[in-house]
Amino acid sequence: MRSMKGEVVLNIPAEKAWEMYRDNEIISKINPEMLAAAQYIQGDGSPGSLRLFKLGPAVRGYVNESTEKIEKVEKGRSVSYSVIRGCLKNMYDPYRVTFSFTPMKGEEKDKCIAEWKAEFEMLTPETPMPEKARDAALGFLKSFEKFELSC
């Protein structure tokens, strides 16, 4: 299985970033150009839940929506899911993603490292590596800071 990852430093505490990511109402407001809506269509965000992401116009050329089955949750730290429906499923199978939020230490304790990691298999040799998905996810995570400042 192939993998790819990326990370950004956020100027907000890990706990706050985690809360923002897990709350459908908040995450839908952070950057509507990238993520128009999120909703649990089954469950409450615990393992086995299904979450639908409707993506905004900034990423629609690549993917419109995805339905994700939550596999693992480390409360306050990370969530892992598999894409079970949507555009990404037509390019990769499996396609598993983990978002994690790790507090920084010392004087930078009000910051965190937000990481995106994907494990995937491309369905055809022509399928591109998911760099667009990585870049979109990291750009979206970086939007957390601006949203937090506006609240």
ChimeraX attribute file (.defattr): number of C-alpha atoms within 10 A of each C-alpha:
attribute: neighborCount
match mode: 1-to-1
recipient: residues
	/A:1	9
	/A:2	10
	/A:3	14
	/A:4	14
	/A:5	17
	/A:6	14
	/A:7	20
	/A:8	15
	/A:9	18
	/A:10	21
	/A:11	19
	/A:12	19
	/A:13	18
	/A:14	23
	/A:15	18
	/A:16	16
	/A:17	26
	/A:18	20
	/A:19	15
	/A:20	19
	/A:21	21
	/A:22	16
	/A:23	14
	/A:24	18
	/A:25	13
	/A:26	16
	/A:27	22
	/A:28	22
	/A:29	17
	/A:30	23
	/A:31	21
	/A:32	16
	/A:33	15
	/A:34	21
	/A:35	24
	/A:36	19
	/A:37	19
	/A:38	22
	/A:39	18
	/A:40	17
	/A:41	13
	/A:42	13
	/A:43	13
	/A:44	13
	/A:45	21
	/A:46	16
	/A:47	15
	/A:48	15
	/A:49	16
	/A:50	23
	/A:51	22
	/A:52	20
	/A:53	20
	/A:54	21
	/A:55	21
	/A:56	19
	/A:57	15
	/A:58	15
	/A:59	16
	/A:60	15
	/A:61	8
	/A:62	15
	/A:63	18
	/A:64	17
	/A:65	21
	/A:66	20
	/A:67	23
	/A:68	24
	/A:69	24
	/A:70	22
	/A:71	18
	/A:72	16
	/A:73	17
	/A:74	10
	/A:75	11
	/A:76	16
	/A:77	17
	/A:78	19
	/A:79	22
	/A:80	20
	/A:81	23
	/A:82	23
	/A:83	22
	/A:84	18
	/A:85	14
	/A:86	17
	/A:87	16
	/A:88	21
	/A:89	18
	/A:90	12
	/A:91	19
	/A:92	20
	/A:93	17
	/A:94	18
	/A:95	22
	/A:96	21
	/A:97	23
	/A:98	19
	/A:99	21
	/A:100	23
	/A:101	26
	/A:102	20
	/A:103	20
	/A:104	16
	/A:105	10
	/A:106	7
	/A:107	7
	/A:108	12
	/A:109	14
	/A:110	16
	/A:111	21
	/A:112	23
	/A:113	18
	/A:114	23
	/A:115	20
	/A:116	22
	/A:117	17
	/A:118	21
	/A:119	18
	/A:120	19
	/A:121	16
	/A:122	20
	/A:123	14
	/A:124	9
	/A:125	6
	/A:126	8
	/A:127	12
	/A:128	12
	/A:129	16
	/A:130	21
	/A:131	12
	/A:132	13
	/A:133	16
	/A:134	20
	/A:135	15
	/A:136	17
	/A:137	20
	/A:138	19
	/A:139	15
	/A:140	18
	/A:141	23
	/A:142	19
	/A:143	15
	/A:144	23
	/A:145	16
	/A:146	12
	/A:147	15
	/A:148	14
	/A:149	9
	/A:150	8
	/A:151	5
